[in-house]
Amino acid sequence: MAKVLQGKVTSDKPDKSIVVTIVTHKTHPIYKKRYIDSQKVMAHDEKNEAKEGDVVVISETRPLSASKRYKLDKIVERPTISESDVKEDAKKAEEDVV
């Protein structure tokens, strides 16, 4: 059975590939404190349909390249405003102030 993971797309720059950040909550075995653990994995996106900021579901597959072991299953949620637009607006606001 293949692993199915959900995460957020942090980069879609490579052709037919995406970088997905998967965040998990873990509990320390001795101190019982919860902490956040994250990992970045590359996934295959055949149609280049996932964009930065999307929440996606990926599943484990055979090795597709040296770094890709997952493929895109579906896009769960798209952001209403992309993060790159917010960054551009912040840069424009800084330029207007200066």
PyMOL CGO cylinders between C-alpha atoms (Angstrom):
from pymol import cmd
from pymol.cgo import CYLINDER

trace = [
    CYLINDER, 0.00, 0.00, 0.00, 1.41, 3.37, -1.02, 0.3, 1, 1, 1, 1, 1, 1,
    CYLINDER, 1.41, 3.37, -1.02, 1.75, 6.25, 1.43, 0.3, 1, 1, 1, 1, 1, 1,
    CYLINDER, 1.75, 6.25, 1.43, -0.69, 9.09, 0.84, 0.3, 1, 1, 1, 1, 1, 1,
    CYLINDER, -0.69, 9.09, 0.84, 0.40, 12.48, 2.20, 0.3, 1, 1, 1, 1, 1, 1,
    CYLINDER, 0.40, 12.48, 2.20, -1.09, 15.96, 2.24, 0.3, 1, 1, 1, 1, 1, 1,
    CYLINDER, -1.09, 15.96, 2.24, 1.01, 19.10, 2.12, 0.3, 1, 1, 1, 1, 1, 1,
    CYLINDER, 1.01, 19.10, 2.12, 1.48, 22.59, 0.73, 0.3, 1, 1, 1, 1, 1, 1,
    CYLINDER, 1.48, 22.59, 0.73, 3.29, 23.33, -2.54, 0.3, 1, 1, 1, 1, 1, 1,
    CYLINDER, 3.29, 23.33, -2.54, 6.32, 25.50, -1.77, 0.3, 1, 1, 1, 1, 1, 1,
    CYLINDER, 6.32, 25.50, -1.77, 7.82, 25.56, -5.26, 0.3, 1, 1, 1, 1, 1, 1,
    CYLINDER, 7.82, 25.56, -5.26, 6.59, 24.79, -8.77, 0.3, 1, 1, 1, 1, 1, 1,
    CYLINDER, 6.59, 24.79, -8.77, 9.60, 26.05, -10.73, 0.3, 1, 1, 1, 1, 1, 1,
    CYLINDER, 9.60, 26.05, -10.73, 10.94, 22.75, -12.14, 0.3, 1, 1, 1, 1, 1, 1,
    CYLINDER, 10.94, 22.75, -12.14, 9.10, 21.44, -15.21, 0.3, 1, 1, 1, 1, 1, 1,
    CYLINDER, 9.10, 21.44, -15.21, 6.61, 18.67, -14.31, 0.3, 1, 1, 1, 1, 1, 1,
    CYLINDER, 6.61, 18.67, -14.31, 7.76, 18.75, -10.68, 0.3, 1, 1, 1, 1, 1, 1,
    CYLINDER, 7.76, 18.75, -10.68, 6.64, 20.37, -7.44, 0.3, 1, 1, 1, 1, 1, 1,
    CYLINDER, 6.64, 20.37, -7.44, 8.21, 20.69, -4.00, 0.3, 1, 1, 1, 1, 1, 1,
    CYLINDER, 8.21, 20.69, -4.00, 5.71, 19.87, -1.25, 0.3, 1, 1, 1, 1, 1, 1,
    CYLINDER, 5.71, 19.87, -1.25, 6.21, 20.67, 2.44, 0.3, 1, 1, 1, 1, 1, 1,
    CYLINDER, 6.21, 20.67, 2.44, 4.57, 18.14, 4.73, 0.3, 1, 1, 1, 1, 1, 1,
    CYLINDER, 4.57, 18.14, 4.73, 3.98, 19.28, 8.32, 0.3, 1, 1, 1, 1, 1, 1,
    CYLINDER, 3.98, 19.28, 8.32, 3.42, 16.73, 11.10, 0.3, 1, 1, 1, 1, 1, 1,
    CYLINDER, 3.42, 16.73, 11.10, 2.95, 17.12, 14.85, 0.3, 1, 1, 1, 1, 1, 1,
    CYLINDER, 2.95, 17.12, 14.85, 5.00, 14.80, 17.02, 0.3, 1, 1, 1, 1, 1, 1,
    CYLINDER, 5.00, 14.80, 17.02, 5.28, 14.19, 20.76, 0.3, 1, 1, 1, 1, 1, 1,
    CYLINDER, 5.28, 14.19, 20.76, 8.65, 13.88, 22.47, 0.3, 1, 1, 1, 1, 1, 1,
    CYLINDER, 8.65, 13.88, 22.47, 8.87, 10.39, 24.03, 0.3, 1, 1, 1, 1, 1, 1,
    CYLINDER, 8.87, 10.39, 24.03, 10.31, 11.54, 27.38, 0.3, 1, 1, 1, 1, 1, 1,
    CYLINDER, 10.31, 11.54, 27.38, 9.10, 15.12, 27.89, 0.3, 1, 1, 1, 1, 1, 1,
    CYLINDER, 9.10, 15.12, 27.89, 5.68, 14.65, 26.23, 0.3, 1, 1, 1, 1, 1, 1,
    CYLINDER, 5.68, 14.65, 26.23, 5.95, 18.06, 24.61, 0.3, 1, 1, 1, 1, 1, 1,
    CYLINDER, 5.95, 18.06, 24.61, 4.40, 18.39, 21.16, 0.3, 1, 1, 1, 1, 1, 1,
    CYLINDER, 4.40, 18.39, 21.16, 6.50, 19.89, 18.41, 0.3, 1, 1, 1, 1, 1, 1,
    CYLINDER, 6.50, 19.89, 18.41, 6.18, 20.50, 14.69, 0.3, 1, 1, 1, 1, 1, 1,
    CYLINDER, 6.18, 20.50, 14.69, 8.25, 18.47, 12.25, 0.3, 1, 1, 1, 1, 1, 1,
    CYLINDER, 8.25, 18.47, 12.25, 8.32, 19.22, 8.53, 0.3, 1, 1, 1, 1, 1, 1,
    CYLINDER, 8.32, 19.22, 8.53, 9.90, 17.65, 5.50, 0.3, 1, 1, 1, 1, 1, 1,
    CYLINDER, 9.90, 17.65, 5.50, 10.17, 18.70, 1.88, 0.3, 1, 1, 1, 1, 1, 1,
    CYLINDER, 10.17, 18.70, 1.88, 9.62, 16.14, -0.86, 0.3, 1, 1, 1, 1, 1, 1,
    CYLINDER, 9.62, 16.14, -0.86, 9.61, 16.42, -4.62, 0.3, 1, 1, 1, 1, 1, 1,
    CYLINDER, 9.61, 16.42, -4.62, 6.57, 15.11, -6.48, 0.3, 1, 1, 1, 1, 1, 1,
    CYLINDER, 6.57, 15.11, -6.48, 5.79, 14.52, -10.15, 0.3, 1, 1, 1, 1, 1, 1,
    CYLINDER, 5.79, 14.52, -10.15, 3.16, 16.85, -11.65, 0.3, 1, 1, 1, 1, 1, 1,
    CYLINDER, 3.16, 16.85, -11.65, 2.58, 15.63, -15.21, 0.3, 1, 1, 1, 1, 1, 1,
    CYLINDER, 2.58, 15.63, -15.21, 0.27, 18.46, -16.31, 0.3, 1, 1, 1, 1, 1, 1,
    CYLINDER, 0.27, 18.46, -16.31, 1.95, 21.32, -14.38, 0.3, 1, 1, 1, 1, 1, 1,
    CYLINDER, 1.95, 21.32, -14.38, -1.41, 22.10, -12.75, 0.3, 1, 1, 1, 1, 1, 1,
    CYLINDER, -1.41, 22.10, -12.75, -0.31, 22.68, -9.14, 0.3, 1, 1, 1, 1, 1, 1,
    CYLINDER, -0.31, 22.68, -9.14, 0.87, 26.18, -8.25, 0.3, 1, 1, 1, 1, 1, 1,
    CYLINDER, 0.87, 26.18, -8.25, 2.72, 27.60, -5.27, 0.3, 1, 1, 1, 1, 1, 1,
    CYLINDER, 2.72, 27.60, -5.27, 0.50, 27.78, -2.18, 0.3, 1, 1, 1, 1, 1, 1,
    CYLINDER, 0.50, 27.78, -2.18, -1.87, 24.97, -3.21, 0.3, 1, 1, 1, 1, 1, 1,
    CYLINDER, -1.87, 24.97, -3.21, -2.74, 22.24, -0.72, 0.3, 1, 1, 1, 1, 1, 1,
    CYLINDER, -2.74, 22.24, -0.72, -2.25, 18.91, -2.51, 0.3, 1, 1, 1, 1, 1, 1,
    CYLINDER, -2.25, 18.91, -2.51, -2.48, 15.17, -1.93, 0.3, 1, 1, 1, 1, 1, 1,
    CYLINDER, -2.48, 15.17, -1.93, 0.51, 13.12, -3.13, 0.3, 1, 1, 1, 1, 1, 1,
    CYLINDER, 0.51, 13.12, -3.13, 1.05, 9.37, -3.14, 0.3, 1, 1, 1, 1, 1, 1,
    CYLINDER, 1.05, 9.37, -3.14, 4.16, 7.23, -3.09, 0.3, 1, 1, 1, 1, 1, 1,
    CYLINDER, 4.16, 7.23, -3.09, 5.24, 5.65, -6.37, 0.3, 1, 1, 1, 1, 1, 1,
    CYLINDER, 5.24, 5.65, -6.37, 8.27, 4.02, -7.96, 0.3, 1, 1, 1, 1, 1, 1,
    CYLINDER, 8.27, 4.02, -7.96, 11.38, 6.23, -8.24, 0.3, 1, 1, 1, 1, 1, 1,
    CYLINDER, 11.38, 6.23, -8.24, 10.80, 8.63, -11.13, 0.3, 1, 1, 1, 1, 1, 1,
    CYLINDER, 10.80, 8.63, -11.13, 14.17, 10.39, -10.83, 0.3, 1, 1, 1, 1, 1, 1,
    CYLINDER, 14.17, 10.39, -10.83, 17.02, 10.78, -8.36, 0.3, 1, 1, 1, 1, 1, 1,
    CYLINDER, 17.02, 10.78, -8.36, 14.84, 12.87, -6.02, 0.3, 1, 1, 1, 1, 1, 1,
    CYLINDER, 14.84, 12.87, -6.02, 11.19, 12.17, -6.98, 0.3, 1, 1, 1, 1, 1, 1,
    CYLINDER, 11.19, 12.17, -6.98, 9.37, 9.34, -5.18, 0.3, 1, 1, 1, 1, 1, 1,
    CYLINDER, 9.37, 9.34, -5.18, 5.84, 10.79, -5.12, 0.3, 1, 1, 1, 1, 1, 1,
    CYLINDER, 5.84, 10.79, -5.12, 3.22, 11.80, -7.68, 0.3, 1, 1, 1, 1, 1, 1,
    CYLINDER, 3.22, 11.80, -7.68, 0.44, 14.37, -7.51, 0.3, 1, 1, 1, 1, 1, 1,
    CYLINDER, 0.44, 14.37, -7.51, -2.99, 12.83, -6.89, 0.3, 1, 1, 1, 1, 1, 1,
    CYLINDER, -2.99, 12.83, -6.89, -5.25, 15.86, -6.53, 0.3, 1, 1, 1, 1, 1, 1,
    CYLINDER, -5.25, 15.86, -6.53, -5.36, 19.50, -5.59, 0.3, 1, 1, 1, 1, 1, 1,
    CYLINDER, -5.36, 19.50, -5.59, -7.42, 19.95, -2.43, 0.3, 1, 1, 1, 1, 1, 1,
    CYLINDER, -7.42, 19.95, -2.43, -7.41, 23.74, -2.08, 0.3, 1, 1, 1, 1, 1, 1,
    CYLINDER, -7.41, 23.74, -2.08, -6.15, 26.74, -3.99, 0.3, 1, 1, 1, 1, 1, 1,
    CYLINDER, -6.15, 26.74, -3.99, -5.34, 30.02, -2.21, 0.3, 1, 1, 1, 1, 1, 1,
    CYLINDER, -5.34, 30.02, -2.21, -7.60, 32.96, -2.98, 0.3, 1, 1, 1, 1, 1, 1,
    CYLINDER, -7.60, 32.96, -2.98, -4.61, 35.31, -3.23, 0.3, 1, 1, 1, 1, 1, 1,
    CYLINDER, -4.61, 35.31, -3.23, -1.28, 33.81, -4.21, 0.3, 1, 1, 1, 1, 1, 1,
    CYLINDER, -1.28, 33.81, -4.21, 1.66, 34.35, -1.88, 0.3, 1, 1, 1, 1, 1, 1,
    CYLINDER, 1.66, 34.35, -1.88, 3.75, 35.78, -4.72, 0.3, 1, 1, 1, 1, 1, 1,
    CYLINDER, 3.75, 35.78, -4.72, 1.10, 38.50, -5.28, 0.3, 1, 1, 1, 1, 1, 1,
    CYLINDER, 1.10, 38.50, -5.28, 1.29, 39.44, -1.60, 0.3, 1, 1, 1, 1, 1, 1,
    CYLINDER, 1.29, 39.44, -1.60, 5.10, 39.67, -1.81, 0.3, 1, 1, 1, 1, 1, 1,
    CYLINDER, 5.10, 39.67, -1.81, 4.87, 41.86, -4.93, 0.3, 1, 1, 1, 1, 1, 1,
    CYLINDER, 4.87, 41.86, -4.93, 2.35, 44.17, -3.23, 0.3, 1, 1, 1, 1, 1, 1,
    CYLINDER, 2.35, 44.17, -3.23, 4.65, 44.49, -0.21, 0.3, 1, 1, 1, 1, 1, 1,
    CYLINDER, 4.65, 44.49, -0.21, 7.59, 45.42, -2.46, 0.3, 1, 1, 1, 1, 1, 1,
    CYLINDER, 7.59, 45.42, -2.46, 5.49, 48.05, -4.25, 0.3, 1, 1, 1, 1, 1, 1,
    CYLINDER, 5.49, 48.05, -4.25, 4.39, 49.52, -0.91, 0.3, 1, 1, 1, 1, 1, 1,
    CYLINDER, 4.39, 49.52, -0.91, 8.03, 49.77, 0.24, 0.3, 1, 1, 1, 1, 1, 1,
    CYLINDER, 8.03, 49.77, 0.24, 9.01, 51.52, -3.00, 0.3, 1, 1, 1, 1, 1, 1,
    CYLINDER, 9.01, 51.52, -3.00, 6.17, 54.03, -2.58, 0.3, 1, 1, 1, 1, 1, 1,
    CYLINDER, 6.17, 54.03, -2.58, 7.33, 54.88, 0.95, 0.3, 1, 1, 1, 1, 1, 1,
    CYLINDER, 7.33, 54.88, 0.95, 10.95, 55.43, -0.11, 0.3, 1, 1, 1, 1, 1, 1,
]
cmd.load_cgo(trace, "trace")
